[in-house]
Amino acid sequence: MRSILRSLFVLGLVAAPVAAGKAARTAMLPPLVGPWAGASRALVAAADDPWITPAEASGLVRTPSYEETMVWLARLAEAAPQIDLTAIGTSPEGRAIVLAIVSKEGATTRAALAANGRPTLFAQAGIHAGEIDGKDAGLMLLRDLTVGGALGALLDRVNLLFVPIFNVDGHERSSPHSRVNQRGPEPSGWRTTSANLNLNRDYSKLDTAEMRAMIAALRTWQPDLYVDLHVTDGADFQYDVTYGWNGRHAHSPAIAAWLDDVLRPELDRALTHAGHVPGAFVNYVDEKEPTRGVVEWTAPPRYSNGYGDLVHLPTILVENHSLKPYPQRVLGTRVLLEEMLSTLGARGAELRAAIAADRALRPAAVPLDWAATDEQATIELAAIRSRVENSPISGTPVVRWLGEAASERLPLVRLSRPAVLAARPRAYWIPPAHDEVIARLRAHGVEMETLAAPREVAVEMVRLSGVELAREPFEGRVRVTASAAAEARREAMPAGAVRVPTDQPLGDFVVAMLEPAAPDSFFQWGFFLACLQRTEYAEDYVMEPMARAMLAEDPALAAEFEAKLARDAAFAADPRARLDFFYRRTPFYDERAGLYPVGRER
């Protein structure tokens, strides 16, 4: 019995018992450089302030539950005419995903918000519910914009939309032991949803009810700037607030230029003045060897910042540093959000012009994936000293972060060279059998035409080969890749088929979703696995006499068969492959096997 249980533990089918000692319950984090004493501490409400937030009341040690958060928020909205609360959707466990609409006039609808003409920031917290800094910072901001009065003048120039908890079910899977690599708060929620799916891998594929609700809200409210608030994992460094977006090389160059040249200097100035250390994302090439350098990433559309880039919605991914104390992280987020509102209110017209410019782009070739450039670049990093030791536990080298500040000049690897390009077709054709894909494109706001009657169309389609399925599921799906060879065809499209033009603001997004070579395409996420399956077969007792007759009447075919036997030992040793050689050359074979069902209109 013991050996059976040990096997089950190894397979992950039975949970290993939790060790009883203190060590198993104590996250042993690297040392801090020293105590933090930033000026933003003055933003915390006084203990006797009637509008102190639950987190502030705990000394920014504890984060409130979903219910506590909603009770406090409802009380604030009742007292503040500038705030209206609405639900953008409901989670699988029945919790409302609440949106706070904040404007000078107290707008309650998209039309009313648009009528004031002011730019709008949409801030979202808790997509990973254990990374909840944004919720507690946002509640402070809502108070200061309204009943607190300190920032009320900002609403003369800008509107705010705020989701305090996006992953509401994960938020309530709350525990003091949720995030072993993070300093507070206690307790905190879980990274994934109640279906164990990661919302920040779901922007393009829309498998979750929560993400479908968020995309619908973004389409409805049409914000000018979208910010996704996280806490990073991984290596140690001095920065407490890191943030970024896809650069000017990617799908939205005008937006990226505004974010680089207008917003970043103001955010860095405000954060530094308040005692924080802002920076760009820090992703080490190899966390076990930090000196190998840092990677500058181009996010694909499964992530918020990659999605925003592809659909031309200015999107900022914020990653506070998990090893910094919770009060420092919350207050850094509070400063960041205030400055975003201020800069957007002052320079929003320029951002709107950039959005319009990017939405008008129609590149002839659309990048689908990115690789490292040949540039020999470096970066000055506000680092933390480390050393590498051999671990007797893992049997491999492990990094020890020493809690000592250092400035390091490191190699910078930029993943900004297009590695895969797709020629932009005029349109794509999708048969009605693939209604799940059609529905998801519609949910994103993609424009399309639906056939009322059958039509024959000239299209280019691709034949798939070399199919490889992932060995393990990822985000509830089995990923798939394949090689593709194009062929010209005339296809009978039935009524209900859709024609999806690429001459639209979401045209680049359409290409990235429907080209099989794109890493976040519906094909690679496994939406088209059925096209890879053969469903009609020939029995040996039928094909063997047919093959004899085919050889007898076609000397060229006989020569081809003999040559393949001679050069391909695996083929020669495989009876089924030998018969299949002939079956594929008969009209009985399914000529659509391995044919990707989406057509390109050139």
Stockholm file with secondary structure:
# STOCKHOLM 1.0

chainA/1-602         MRSILRSLFVLGLVAAPVAAGKAARTAMLPPLVGPWAGASRALVAAADDPWITPAEASGLVRTPSYEETMVWLARLAEAAPQIDLTAIGTSPEGRAIVLAIVSKEGATTRAALAANGRPTLFAQAGIHAGEIDGKDAGLMLLRDLTVGGALGALLDRVNLLFVPIFNVDGHERSSPHSRVNQRGPEPSGWRTTSANLNLNRDYSKLDTAEMRAMIAALRTWQPDLYVDLHVTDGADFQYDVTYGWNGRHAHSPAIAAWLDDVLRPELDRALTHAGHVPGAFVNYVDEKEPTRGVVEWTAPPRYSNGYGDLVHLPTILVENHSLKPYPQRVLGTRVLLEEMLSTLGARGAELRAAIAADRALRPAAVPLDWAATDEQATIELAAIRSRVENSPISGTPVVRWLGEAASERLPLVRLSRPAVLAARPRAYWIPPAHDEVIARLRAHGVEMETLAAPREVAVEMVRLSGVELAREPFEGRVRVTASAAAEARREAMPAGAVRVPTDQPLGDFVVAMLEPAAPDSFFQWGFFLACLQRTEYAEDYVMEPMARAMLAEDPALAAEFEAKLARDAAFAADPRARLDFFYRRTPFYDERAGLYPVGRER
#=GR chainA/1-602 SS CHHHHHHHHHHTSSCCCCCCSSGGGSCCCCCCSSCCCCGGGGGSCCTTCTTCCHHHHTTSSCCCCHHHHHHHHHHHHHHCTTEEEEEEEECTTSCEEEEEEECTTCCCSHHHHHHTCCCEEEEEECSSTTCCHHHHHHHHHHHHHTTSCTTGGGGGTCEEEEESCSSHHHHHSCBTTSCTTSCCCSSBCCSSCTTSCCGGGCTTTCCSHHHHHHHHHHHHHCCSEEEEEEEECSCCBSCSEEEECCCTTSSCHHHHHHIIIIIHHHHHHHHHHTTCCEECCCEESCTTSGGGCEEECCCCTTSHHHHHHHHTCCEEEEEEETTSCHHHHHHHHHHHHHHHHHHHHHHHHHHHHHHHHHHTCCCSEEEEEEEECSCCEEEEEEEEEEEEEECTTTSSEEEEEEEEEEEEEEEEEEEEEEEEEEECCSEEEECGGGHHHHHHHHHTTCCCEECSSCEEEEEEEEEEEEEEECSSCBTTBCCEEEEEEEEEEEEEECTTCEEEESSSTTHHHHHHHHCTTSTTSTTTTTTTGGGGCCCCCCCHHHHHHHHHHHHHHCHHHHHHHHHHHHHCHHHHTCHHHHHHHHHTTSTTSCTTTTBCSCEEEC
#=GC SS_cons         CHHHHHHHHHHTSSCCCCCCSSGGGSCCCCCCSSCCCCGGGGGSCCTTCTTCCHHHHTTSSCCCCHHHHHHHHHHHHHHCTTEEEEEEEECTTSCEEEEEEECTTCCCSHHHHHHTCCCEEEEEECSSTTCCHHHHHHHHHHHHHTTSCTTGGGGGTCEEEEESCSSHHHHHSCBTTSCTTSCCCSSBCCSSCTTSCCGGGCTTTCCSHHHHHHHHHHHHHCCSEEEEEEEECSCCBSCSEEEECCCTTSSCHHHHHHIIIIIHHHHHHHHHHTTCCEECCCEESCTTSGGGCEEECCCCTTSHHHHHHHHTCCEEEEEEETTSCHHHHHHHHHHHHHHHHHHHHHHHHHHHHHHHHHHTCCCSEEEEEEEECSCCEEEEEEEEEEEEEECTTTSSEEEEEEEEEEEEEEEEEEEEEEEEEEECCSEEEECGGGHHHHHHHHHTTCCCEECSSCEEEEEEEEEEEEEEECSSCBTTBCCEEEEEEEEEEEEEECTTCEEEESSSTTHHHHHHHHCTTSTTSTTTTTTTGGGGCCCCCCCHHHHHHHHHHHHHHCHHHHHHHHHHHHHCHHHHTCHHHHHHHHHTTSTTSCTTTTBCSCEEEC
//
